[in-house]
Amino acid sequence: MRVEDPVFKRGYELRVARLKRFSVSNNQCLMTNDYLLSEVRRPNHQSNDQGFRRIYQKVPSFLKDNRGFALIVTILIVSLVVVLTLQFNSSMWSDLYSSANLRDSIRLRFIARSGVNCAFAVLAEDASSSDSDSLQEVWANSKELSLYAATMFENGHFQIKISDLSGKIQVNRLINEDGKYNETQKMLFTRFLNSEQFQLDSEEVGNLIDAIKDWIDPDDDVTRFGAENGYYQSLENPYSCKNGPIESLGQILLIKGVTKELFYGNEHVPGISNYLTVYGDGKININTADSPVLWSLSDDIDMELVSDMIEYRLDDGNDLNDPGWYRKVPGMADVTIESDLIKTSSPYFEIESAGISGAMNKRVAAVIKREEEKPIQVLAWKVE
């Protein structure tokens, strides 16, 4: 083909030149690839193949064998399932024991309340059959009362203890209604706190009695070495003076001069809390009073006479209805005890009942007032 047009001829030549260059470039690439392949296959490249083999041999076996990896995963999963199962089992048993303990706790609490009701019945029966109260009566025999409980319940029993609060010193009677000292009660308190077992000197006894008076009287006037609101508000942990009757025996610990050792005692000597109460009309039942209380009734009574009084009232043949029976005790014919300080009947009692099953127990305590021809009145109730 003959090209006459110069412009067309020039364009044609350029396109032909491009096609030639492209053909040469492709041929060079093909030659290069063939060369590389031939070089790899040549004997002098055997060292490279050996290097690849050495590298492959150094790869850990568990990466080359999927079965080992699967075994490890399986073991991990099984271990996790075992741990979760054990945890669930422990939690399940814990909940089961908690439920059982709650059930037993409720059951023992009701058994303990049954003991209190039993004490109510015994005291009510005693009131209708006797005008006086002594430690020779059925209500005072706690062991015998508790023996019957074993036949009442299949899983558990109660143990009860009845205490005559009228045989104790009644702390709220230290003052009269006008807030002044009741001199008879003050002398009783003084003799009681002067007992050797409390290890208080006469000055400490006087200060303590003044502090008790200031705590329960209605005014803010300090009695000699007592304490009113100003003292209690100045303490590191301040609180107010009661200026009213003590409602529970534990409040005595708040009074100036009363220490825990004096209140609770120790393993060798009982504290004053064993002989005090916040209930009563001020008269003490000499048929049920403990030795330190009997000793406190008069300046003429010593511990030897106290032992004789206790021995006399334990004799079933002796009549204890008359408060003056103490004059029949040998050596006490000339002893005088204030008539407004003693009696032989008791309206106030404390009942302690424990529901017991094995090592578990639940306790209920009640303070009651018993009056003739009236239902028993519960003054205080505590569940432990």
C-alpha positions in Angstrom: 0.0 0.0 0.0 1.4 3.3 -1.0 0.9 6.2 1.3 1.1 9.6 -0.4 -0.2 11.9 2.3 2.9 13.0 4.4 0.8 13.4 7.6 -0.9 10.1 7.3 2.4 8.5 6.5 4.0 9.9 9.6 1.2 8.6 11.9 1.5 5.2 10.3 5.2 5.0 11.0 4.7 6.0 14.7 2.2 3.2 15.2 4.4 0.6 13.6 7.3 1.7 15.8 5.2 1.3 19.0 4.1 -2.2 18.0 7.7 -3.3 17.5 8.8 -2.0 20.9 5.9 -3.8 22.6 6.9 -7.1 20.8 10.5 -6.8 21.9 9.5 -6.1 25.6 7.3 -9.2 25.7 10.0 -11.4 24.3 12.5 -10.2 26.9 10.0 -11.0 29.7 9.5 -14.5 28.4 13.2 -15.0 28.1 13.7 -13.8 31.7 11.1 -16.2 33.1 12.5 -19.1 31.1 16.0 -18.2 32.4 14.9 -18.1 36.1 13.1 -21.4 35.8 16.2 -23.0 34.2 18.4 -21.5 37.0 16.2 -22.9 39.7 16.4 -26.4 38.2 20.1 -26.3 37.9 22.2 -28.3 40.4 23.8 -25.2 42.0 20.5 -24.3 43.6 20.3 -27.5 45.7 21.5 -25.6 48.8 18.4 -23.5 48.8 16.2 -26.5 48.8 18.1 -27.9 51.8 17.6 -24.6 53.6 13.9 -24.7 53.1 13.9 -28.3 54.5 15.9 -27.3 57.6 13.4 -24.4 58.3 10.5 -26.7 57.9 12.0 -29.2 60.3 12.4 -26.5 62.9 8.6 -25.7 62.9 7.0 -27.1 66.1 5.2 -30.4 65.6 1.9 -29.1 67.0 1.7 -26.5 64.2 2.2 -29.2 61.6 -0.3 -31.7 63.2 -3.8 -30.2 63.8 -4.8 -33.3 65.8 -2.6 -32.2 68.7 -4.0 -28.7 68.8 -7.6 -30.1 68.8 -6.7 -32.3 71.8 -5.4 -29.3 73.8 -8.6 -27.3 73.0 -10.7 -30.3 74.1 -8.8 -30.6 77.4 -9.2 -26.9 78.1 -13.0 -27.1 77.4 -13.4 -30.2 79.6 -11.4 -28.5 82.4 -13.6 -25.4 82.2 -16.8 -27.5 82.4 -15.5 -29.4 85.4 -14.6 -26.1 87.2 -18.0 -24.6 86.5 -19.8 -27.8 87.6 -17.9 -27.9 90.9 -18.7 -24.2 91.5 -22.3 -24.8 90.8 -22.3 -27.8 93.1 -20.7 -25.8 95.9 -23.2 -23.0 95.4 -26.1 -25.4 95.4 -25.0 -27.1 98.7 -24.4 -23.7 100.3 -27.9 -22.6 99.4 -29.3 -25.9 100.7 -27.5 -25.6 104.0 -28.6 -22.0 104.3 -32.2 -23.0 103.7 -31.9 -25.8 106.3 -30.4 -23.5 108.9 -33.2 -21.0 108.3 -35.8 -23.7 108.7 -34.1 -25.0 111.9 -33.7 -21.5 113.3 -37.4 -20.8 112.8 -38.4 -24.1 114.4 -36.1 -23.6 117.4 -37.4 -20.1 117.9 -40.9 -21.5 118.2 -39.7 -24.2 120.5 -38.2 -21.5 122.7 -41.4 -19.6 122.7 -43.2 -22.7 123.7 -40.9 -22.8 126.7 -41.9 -19.2 127.6 -45.6 -20.2 127.3 -44.9 -23.2 129.6 -43.4 -20.8 132.2 -46.5 -18.6 131.9 -48.7 -21.6 132.7 -46.5 -22.7 135.7 -46.5 -19.1 137.2 -50.2 -18.7 136.7 -50.9 -22.0 138.4 -48.5 -21.1 141.3 -50.3 -17.8 141.8 -53.6 -19.5 142.2 -52.3 -22.0 144.7 -50.0 -20.0 146.9 -49.8 -16.6 148.6 -46.0 -16.6 148.8 -43.1 -17.5 146.5 -40.0 -19.4 147.4 -37.3 -21.5 145.8 -39.0 -24.7 146.9 -41.9 -24.2 144.4 -42.2 -25.8 141.0 -41.4 -22.6 139.0 -37.9 -22.5 140.7 -37.0 -26.0 139.6 -35.8 -25.3 136.1 -34.3 -28.7 135.4 -37.6 -30.6 136.2 -39.5 -28.2 133.9 -37.1 -28.7 131.1 -37.2 -32.5 131.3 -40.8 -32.5 130.0 -39.8 -30.7 126.9 -37.9 -33.8 125.5 -41.3 -35.6 125.1 -43.0 -32.7 123.4 -40.9 -32.3 120.2 -39.4 -34.8 117.8 -36.5 -32.6 116.7 -35.5 -30.5 119.7 -36.4 -29.4 123.2 -36.4 -26.3 125.3 -34.6 -25.4 128.5 -36.2 -22.7 130.7 -35.1 -20.7 133.7 -37.4 -18.6 135.8 -35.9 -15.9 138.0 -37.7 -13.9 140.7 -36.9 -10.3 140.1 -38.4 -9.3 143.4 -35.5 -11.0 145.1 -33.1 -8.4 143.7 -32.4 -4.7 144.6 -34.7 -2.4 142.6 -32.5 0.4 141.3 -35.3 2.8 140.3 -36.6 2.8 143.9 -33.5 4.7 145.1 -35.5 7.9 145.0 -39.0 8.9 145.9 -41.6 10.4 143.5 -40.3 13.9 144.4 -36.8 13.0 143.2 -35.3 12.9 146.8 -33.4 10.0 148.3 -35.5 7.1 149.7 -33.3 6.8 152.8 -34.2 3.1 153.4 -33.2 2.2 149.8 -30.1 4.4 150.0 -28.9 2.4 153.1 -29.7 -0.8 151.3 -27.6 0.3 148.3 -24.8 1.5 150.5 -24.5 -1.8 152.4 -24.8 -3.7 149.1 -22.0 -1.8 147.3 -19.8 -2.0 150.4 -19.6 -5.8 150.0 -16.0 -7.0 149.8 -16.6 -8.7 146.5 -17.0 -5.4 144.7 -13.8 -3.9 146.2 -15.1 -0.4 146.5 -14.1 2.0 149.3 -16.7 4.1 151.1 -16.0 7.2 149.1 -16.4 5.4 145.8 -19.7 3.9 147.1 -21.1 7.3 148.0 -20.1 8.9 144.7 -21.6 6.0 142.8 -24.9 6.2 144.6 -25.0 10.0 144.0 -24.4 9.4 140.3 -27.2 6.8 140.1 -29.6 9.3 141.8 -28.7 12.1 139.4 -29.2 9.7 136.5 -32.8 8.8 137.5 -34.0 12.0 139.2 -35.9 14.5 137.0 -33.8 17.6 137.8 -30.4 18.9 136.6 -29.0 19.6 140.0 -25.8 17.7 140.8 -26.0 15.7 144.0 -22.7 16.1 145.9 -20.2 14.1 143.8 -22.8 12.8 141.3 -23.1 13.9 137.6 -25.7 15.6 135.5 -26.0 16.5 131.9 -22.9 18.7 131.9 -20.6 15.9 132.8 -22.0 13.4 130.2 -21.9 16.1 127.4 -18.2 16.8 128.1 -17.2 13.2 127.4 -15.3 12.2 124.3 -18.5 10.5 123.0 -21.1 12.7 124.6 -24.7 11.6 125.5 -27.5 13.0 127.6 -28.3 12.2 131.2 -31.5 10.1 131.4 -33.2 12.1 134.2 -35.8 9.4 134.4 -36.3 5.7 135.4 -33.8 3.2 134.0 -35.6 1.1 131.4 -33.1 -1.7 131.0 -30.3 -2.8 133.2 -27.6 -2.2 130.6 -28.2 1.6 130.9 -26.4 1.5 134.3 -23.2 1.1 132.3 -23.7 4.7 131.1 -23.6 6.1 134.7 -20.5 7.8 136.0 -18.3 5.4 138.0 -19.8 2.2 136.7 -17.2 0.1 135.0 -17.7 -3.1 133.0 -15.9 -5.2 135.6 -18.1 -3.8 138.3 -21.2 -4.4 136.3 -20.4 -7.8 134.8 -17.9 -9.1 137.3 -15.2 -11.6 136.3 -14.6 -15.3 136.3 -14.2 -15.3 140.0 -16.6 -12.7 141.3 -20.1 -11.8 139.9 -20.9 -8.2 139.0 -23.6 -6.0 140.4 -25.9 -6.8 137.4 -26.6 -10.2 139.0 -28.3 -8.6 141.9 -30.1 -5.5 140.4 -33.3 -5.1 138.5 -35.3 -2.1 137.1 -38.6 -3.7 138.1 -40.4 -3.8 141.4 -42.0 -1.8 144.2 -38.9 -1.6 146.4 -39.7 -4.6 148.6 -37.4 -7.6 148.4 -38.6 -11.2 148.6 -36.4 -12.7 151.3 -37.5 -16.1 150.2 -35.6 -15.8 146.9 -32.9 -13.2 147.5 -29.3 -14.1 147.0 -26.7 -13.9 149.7 -25.3 -10.4 148.9 -28.9 -9.0 148.9 -29.8 -10.7 152.2 -26.6 -9.4 153.7 -27.6 -5.8 152.6 -31.0 -5.9 154.4 -29.6 -4.8 157.8 -26.4 -3.7 159.5 -27.0 -6.5 162.0 -26.7 -9.3 159.4 -23.3 -10.9 158.7 -22.4 -13.6 156.3 -22.8 -16.3 158.9 -26.4 -15.3 159.6 -27.0 -15.2 155.8 -26.0 -18.8 155.6 -28.3 -19.6 158.4 -31.2 -17.8 156.7 -30.6 -19.7 153.5 -30.5 -23.0 155.3 -33.7 -22.2 157.2 -35.7 -21.3 154.1 -34.6 -24.6 152.3 -36.3 -26.6 155.0 -39.7 -27.6 153.7 -41.1 -27.8 157.2 -40.6 -24.1 157.8 -43.4 -21.6 157.1 -42.2 -18.8 154.8 -45.4 -16.9 154.3 -44.7 -14.3 157.0 -41.9 -11.9 156.1 -40.8 -12.0 159.8 -39.7 -15.6 159.6 -36.1 -14.5 159.7 -36.5 -13.9 163.5 -36.9 -17.6 164.0 -33.4 -18.2 162.6 -31.0 -18.9 165.5 -29.2 -15.8 166.4 -31.5 -13.4 164.6 -34.2 -12.8 167.3 -32.8 -9.3 167.9 -32.2 -8.4 164.2 -34.5 -5.8 162.7 -35.2 -5.4 159.0 -37.3 -2.5 157.9 -40.9 -3.7 157.3 -41.2 -1.7 154.1 -38.1 -3.4 152.7 -39.1 -7.1 152.7 -42.0 -9.4 151.6 -42.5 -13.0 150.6 -44.5 -12.8 147.3 -43.3 -11.8 143.9 -45.1 -10.1 141.0 -42.1 -9.7 138.7 -40.3 -12.6 137.0 -37.7 -13.1 134.2 -38.1 -16.1 131.9 -35.2 -17.4 129.8 -36.0 -20.1 127.3 -33.7 -21.8 124.8 -34.8 -24.0 121.9 -32.1 -26.6 121.4 -31.4 -29.1 118.6 -27.9 -30.6 118.5 -25.4 -27.8 118.4 -28.0 -25.2 117.4 -30.0 -23.1 119.8 -32.3 -20.0 119.8 -33.0 -18.0 122.9 -36.0 -16.0 124.0 -36.1 -13.9 127.2 -39.2 -12.2 128.7 -40.0 -10.1 131.8 -43.5 -10.5 133.0 -45.7 -9.1 135.7 -48.1 -11.4 137.5 -51.1 -10.0 139.3 -53.9 -11.9 141.0 -56.9 -12.5 138.8 -55.3 -10.8 135.9 -53.7 -12.2 132.8 -49.9 -12.2 132.8 -48.5 -9.0 131.3 -45.3 -9.1 129.2 -43.1 -6.1 130.1 -40.1 -6.9 127.9 -39.4 -9.4 125.1 -36.0 -10.3 123.6 -35.1 -12.8 120.9 -31.4 -13.6 120.5 
